[in-house]
Amino acid sequence: MELVDNPSIKLMADTFHMNIEDKDPDSSIEKMGDRLVHVHANENDRGTPGSGHVDWEGISSALKKIEYEGALVIESFSLEVKEIAKAAAVWRSLAPTQDELAQDGLAFLKNLFDS
């Protein structure tokens, strides 16, 4: 990954997309360094963080290494909003309820980053 040399350009990492497109998400996060300003914490199937096969230990380690202190957001999708579900290719419920996805994901991420 090569960065444009302009301090105004900032970056967002999305663990769902990194899982698909990036051979080494941890290294990419480290390369982003202080340009990283926002992280979408999603599982490989867009479900609850910690319920799939994203390497959360590696993601956590890389974020800690660059001393990331920005937003870590669970980006969730629902079948209830048909246009968004279609655009995001969501075809099944990602959790029993959206509240459970948020609560369980938050608990997982807090535990991961507090350790």
N, C-alpha and C positions, 0 to 999 in steps of 0.2 A: 504494500500500500504506500503510495507516494502522496504527500500532502502539498497543496498549493501554499506558497510562502506568503500568506496574508493573515495577519493576526485577527482580522475581522471574521474570518471563516471559522465557524465552530462545528462540532460534530455531535451526532446522536448515534448511539449503538442500540440495536434491536436484537435481542438474543434469539428470537424466532427466525429472523432473516439470516443472522450470522450462522445459525445452525445449518441452514440450507446452503448458503453461499460461501462461507469462509472455512478454509481448511484449518485455521488456527485462531479462533476467536480471542483467546487470551493474549496472544502476541499482538493482534490487531488493536485490542484495547490499550495495551502498553504503548503502542506506537501513537495512538491518539493523544495520549498524555493529557496536558492541561487544556487541549482543545475540546475534549469531551465534556459536554454540558448537560446531557440528558440520556437516560438509559431506559429502554422498554424492557422490562423483565417478563419475558414470556417463555412458556415451555415450547418444546419442539412441535407440539400439536395445537398451540395457542391456548392450552389449558393452564391449570394451576401450576405456578412455579414449584418445582420439586416433585412433580408427578410424572415426569417423562424422562428423557435422557440428555437434556442439556447438562454440560459439565459445570455445574454451579460452583463447585470448589475452585475450579480454574478461573471462572468469571470473577468470583469474589476475590481471589488472590490477585488477579490483574488490577481490579478496581482499587484494592488496598495499596498495591504497589505504586500506582500513580496518584495516590492520596485523593481519590475522587470523593467529592462532597456534594455533588449535584443531586438532581432528582433521580429516583429509581421508581419507576411507575409500572404497575401491572396493567398492560393493555389488554382489555378483555372484549370479547364480542358476544353477541346474543343472537339467537334466532328470531327474537321479537322484532328487530328492525330489519326487515327483509332486504332493503337496498344494501345495507352494510354487510349483512350476512352473505349476500350474493357476491359483493365486491371482494370480501375477504375469504371467499370459498369456505364458509362455515356451513356445514351440513348436518351437524349434530350438536347436542348440548355439550358444553365443555366442562360442566360441573352440575351437581344436582340443582344448585341455585347460584345466581350471580353473587349473592352475599357470601355463600360458602367459598366460592372461588376467591373472593377478596379476603375473607378472614383467614382461610387456610394458606393462601399465598403470602399474606402479610406475616403470619406466624413463621412460615418457612424462611422468608427473607430476613426477618429480625433475628432468628436463631443463627442463620448463616453468617450474617454480618456482625453480630455481637460476639461471635466466637473468635 
